[in-house]
Amino acid sequence: MTAVEITKLRQGTVAPVTARLATKPVTLLQFARTAGRNMFEVIPAETLRETYVRGPLNIHYICDPEMVTELLVGQGRSFPKAKFTKDIIGSAVGNGLILSEGEKWRQQRRRYSPLFASRNLPVLARHFAETGVEIADSLAEHEGPVDIAQIAPASTLTNITRVIFSGNKEVSSEQVRVGLIKYFEYISDLSLFDLMGLPKWVPRKNWLRSLAPVTNMRDLARRVIDQRRAEGRSEPLDFLDFMIEALKTDFEDEATTVDNLLTFVVAGHETSANALAWGYYLLALHQDMQARVRQEIRSVRPEGLVEFSDLEAMPLLRAHVKETLRLYPSAAFFARDAAADLEIKGVKIENGDALFFPVYSLHRNEKLWEAPNDYRPERFLGSTLPRGQYIPFGDGPRICIGAQYAETEIMVLMASVLRRINFSTTESEIPEPVLTFTMRTSGPLILNAERVRD
């Protein structure tokens, strides 16, 4: 940060960091080259000012809430995920919930929806709370500058080992940690040719890379599932137990079960981690709000493990999380392929057109939000937004199945940490947001962590 920015920050006037969108037209080749590094650089900056932008070729950028709703909930609700999305992550998550279509997707959605029901969240929240206490203890013991972009994913990675891979005799937590890190690195490396939509027979860069991160993780997941089934617990103690319990009455082939376990791992790790990192950063910018959130947390659960039932009494923390996901949505972009001709609000869409939903732009569009780049959690206190304007988890039949799980994880971890630790900014440069598989920081996000002295 510059000296001017630091002065402004002390006065409480520094706006949160923003992404750099494309200010000039982007050719198809430029799109493919740039998108593999940072999708933000190919999304037109006009999407921040206009609610509909026609892109090159057959691309539509959609930020109009009514169009969003019609395409995700109405006429377009059955449109498939974009082909390039399947090409990019298909080798990693197979044909699980994220990428399956039609009846196969409906069966899986019906099968797994009960896993994420509210009745299961108290058990999972206790695992999240244990992780939160450990993170708070570590930060309290080692006060000073920390890279929150590393601390946050370490938190959610620990949660994964607790709620999915814990208690397995054949697989150590270190095996899981190393395997998952390599797995996430693999799926985050986007292929230029996949983004260009070239045929699958055209050689890819990743053909020269080993598939070991994926095959090793699939093998590890299969072993964990088999071991847990053999254990036969009488009462579910974590997410994997709930998953196996659901499959006792609804058969699924082993390959699809592995696909879905890894789908839940992918969806539940980096997305929550990014929200945590940006959430701590926003509170570091706004010390007054951080103090108010901390007071709310302490009034509900001053010590001990934060419970799922506690969250209902933390509306300010929830509003902060929602505003974080508005400004920095982890799923900042997604796409569908039009499967039919239709017209919405005068816009003609043809079968095969690419429907791009730049969620980042939708959440910051100046026609939809007052002071769109400002951090204002009060937007989410006692007010209702038009449908289609705020979609951090998507919408319609394919809305993220784990939305409540993710919100619970983020809130429990934050509550556990913030009641003991105060975050503030340092003179280190704030990294800009970049978008590959999810929206993350472009580099270290250094904050100062200090114990709260009563």
Long-range contacts (C-beta under 8 A, 24 or more apart in sequence): 1-425, 1-427, 1-428, 1-429, 1-430, 6-425, 6-427, 9-285, 9-425, 12-286, 12-287, 12-288, 14-285, 15-373, 15-374, 15-375, 16-281, 16-282, 16-285, 16-327, 16-373, 16-374, 16-375, 17-430, 17-431, 17-432, 17-433, 18-364, 18-373, 18-432, 18-433, 19-360, 19-432, 19-433, 19-434, 19-435, 19-439, 20-432, 21-45, 21-47, 21-48, 21-361, 25-56, 26-56, 27-56, 28-56, 28-57, 28-196, 29-196, 31-56, 31-195, 31-196, 32-192, 32-193, 32-195, 32-196, 33-192, 35-190, 35-195, 36-190, 36-191, 36-192, 36-195, 36-436, 37-434, 37-436, 38-434, 38-435, 38-436, 38-442, 39-332, 39-333, 39-435, 39-436, 40-332, 40-360, 40-433, 40-434, 40-435, 43-333, 43-356, 43-358, 43-360, 43-361, 47-358, 47-361, 47-362, 47-365, 48-361, 48-364, 48-365, 48-366, 48-372, 49-365, 49-366, 49-367, 50-365, 50-367, 51-365, 51-367, 51-368, 52-345, 52-347, 55-354, 55-356, 57-354, 58-350, 58-352, 58-353, 58-354, 59-353, 59-354, 59-356, 60-347, 60-349, 60-353, 60-354, 60-355, 60-356, 61-356, 61-358, 61-361, 62-355, 62-356, 62-357, 63-358, 63-361, 63-362, 63-365, 63-368, 64-345, 64-388, 65-362, 65-368, 65-386, 65-387, 65-388, 65-389, 66-344, 66-345, 66-388, 67-344, 67-345, 67-347, 67-388, 68-357, 68-362, 68-388, 68-389, 68-391, 68-395, 69-387, 69-388, 69-395, 70-344, 71-336, 71-344, 71-355, 71-357, 72-357, 72-388, 72-391, 72-394, 72-395, 72-396, 72-398, 73-387, 73-395, 73-396, 73-397, 75-340, 75-342, 75-344, 76-336, 76-338, 76-342, 76-355, 77-396, 77-397, 77-398, 78-339, 78-397, 79-336, 79-337, 79-338, 79-339, 79-340, 79-355, 80-336, 80-337, 80-339, 81-334, 81-335, 81-336, 81-337, 82-334, 82-335, 82-336, 82-337, 82-354, 82-355, 83-197, 83-337, 84-194, 84-195, 84-197, 84-335, 85-334, 85-335, 87-191, 87-194, 87-197, 87-200, 88-187, 88-190, 88-191, 88-194, 88-195, 88-437, 89-187, 89-266, 89-437, 91-211, 91-214, 92-183, 92-186, 92-187, 92-214, 92-262, 92-266, 93-187, 93-259, 93-262, 93-263, 93-266, 94-255, 94-256, 94-258, 94-259, 94-262, 94-263, 95-256, 95-259, 96-256, 96-259, 96-260, 96-262, 96-263, 97-260, 97-263, 97-401, 98-263, 98-266, 98-267, 105-398, 108-252, 108-256, 108-260, 109-397, 109-401, 110-250, 111-246, 111-247, 111-250, 111-252, 112-243, 112-246, 112-260, 112-401, 113-401, 114-242, 114-246, 115-239, 115-242, 115-243, 115-246, 116-401, 116-402, 116-404, 116-405, 118-404, 120-236, 120-239, 120-242, 121-308, 121-404, 121-405, 121-408, 122-307, 122-308, 122-309, 123-236, 123-237, 123-238, 124-163, 124-238, 124-239, 124-308, 124-405, 124-408, 124-409, 125-306, 125-307, 125-308, 125-311, 125-408, 125-412, 126-305, 126-307, 127-159, 127-162, 127-163, 127-166, 127-238, 128-159, 128-306, 128-408, 128-409, 128-412, 128-413, 128-416, 129-305, 129-306, 129-307, 129-412, 129-416, 130-162, 130-305, 131-155, 131-158, 131-159, 131-162, 131-413, 131-416, 132-306, 132-412, 132-413, 132-414, 132-415, 132-416, 132-417, 133-305, 133-416, 134-158, 135-413, 135-416, 135-417, 136-416, 136-417, 136-419, 136-420, 136-421, 139-417, 139-420, 139-421, 139-449, 139-451, 140-420, 140-421, 140-451, 143-449, 143-450, 143-451, 144-448, 144-449, 144-450, 145-426, 145-428, 145-446, 145-447, 145-448, 145-449, 146-446, 146-447, 146-448, 146-449, 147-444, 147-445, 147-446, 148-276, 148-277, 148-280, 148-281, 148-423, 148-445, 148-446, 148-447, 149-277, 149-431, 149-440, 149-441, 149-443, 149-444, 149-445, 150-444, 151-277, 152-273, 152-274, 152-276, 152-277, 152-280, 153-269, 153-270, 153-273, 153-277, 155-273, 155-276, 155-413, 156-268, 156-269, 156-270, 156-272, 156-273, 156-276, 156-409, 156-413, 157-181, 157-269, 157-273, 159-268, 159-272, 159-409, 159-413, 160-265, 160-268, 160-269, 162-238, 163-238, 163-239, 163-240, 164-224, 164-238, 164-239, 164-240, 164-261, 164-264, 164-265, 165-224, 165-240, 166-238, 167-237, 167-238, 168-223, 168-224, 168-227, 168-228, 169-227, 170-223, 170-224, 170-227, 171-220, 171-223, 171-224, 171-227, 175-220, 176-220, 179-213, 179-216, 179-217, 179-220, 180-217, 180-265, 180-269, 182-212, 182-213, 182-216, 182-217, 183-213, 183-214, 183-216, 183-217, 183-262, 184-266, 184-269, 184-270, 185-213, 186-213, 186-214, 187-214, 187-266, 187-437, 188-436, 188-437, 190-436, 190-437, 217-262, 218-258, 218-262, 221-258, 221-261, 221-262, 221-265, 222-254, 222-258, 224-261, 225-254, 225-257, 225-258, 225-261, 239-264, 264-402, 267-400, 267-402, 268-402, 268-405, 268-406, 268-409, 270-330, 270-437, 270-438, 270-440, 271-330, 271-331, 271-406, 271-438, 272-330, 272-406, 272-409, 272-410, 272-413, 274-328, 274-330, 274-438, 274-439, 274-440, 274-441, 275-321, 275-324, 275-325, 275-328, 275-330, 275-406, 275-410, 276-410, 276-413, 276-414, 277-440, 277-441, 277-445, 278-324, 278-327, 278-328, 278-441, 279-320, 279-321, 279-324, 279-410, 279-414, 280-414, 280-417, 280-423, 280-447, 281-423, 281-430, 281-445, 281-447, 282-320, 282-323, 282-324, 282-327, 282-375, 283-320, 283-418, 283-423, 284-423, 284-424, 284-425, 284-447, 284-448, 285-375, 285-425, 286-375, 287-422, 287-424, 289-320, 289-375, 289-377, 290-418, 290-422, 290-423, 292-316, 293-317, 293-320, 293-418, 294-418, 294-419, 294-422, 294-452, 297-415, 297-418, 297-419, 298-419, 301-415, 301-419, 302-419, 305-416, 306-412, 306-415, 306-416, 308-408, 308-412, 310-415, 311-408, 311-411, 311-412, 311-415, 314-411, 314-415, 315-381, 316-377, 316-381, 317-411, 317-414, 317-415, 317-418, 318-380, 318-407, 318-411, 319-377, 319-378, 319-379, 319-380, 319-381, 320-377, 320-414, 321-407, 321-410, 321-411, 321-414, 322-377, 322-379, 322-380, 322-390, 322-392, 323-375, 323-376, 323-377, 323-379, 323-380, 325-392, 326-363, 326-364, 326-379, 326-390, 326-392, 327-363, 327-364, 327-373, 327-375, 328-433, 328-439, 329-359, 329-360, 329-363, 329-392, 329-439, 330-392, 330-438, 330-439, 331-359, 331-392, 331-393, 331-394, 331-400, 331-438, 331-439, 332-358, 332-359, 332-360, 332-433, 332-435, 332-438, 332-439, 333-357, 333-358, 333-359, 333-360, 333-435, 334-359, 334-394, 357-391, 359-391, 359-392, 360-433, 360-435, 360-439, 362-389, 362-391, 363-390, 363-392, 419-452, 420-451, 420-452, 421-449, 421-450, 421-451, 421-452, 422-449, 422-450, 422-451, 422-452, 423-447, 423-448, 423-449, 424-448, 424-450
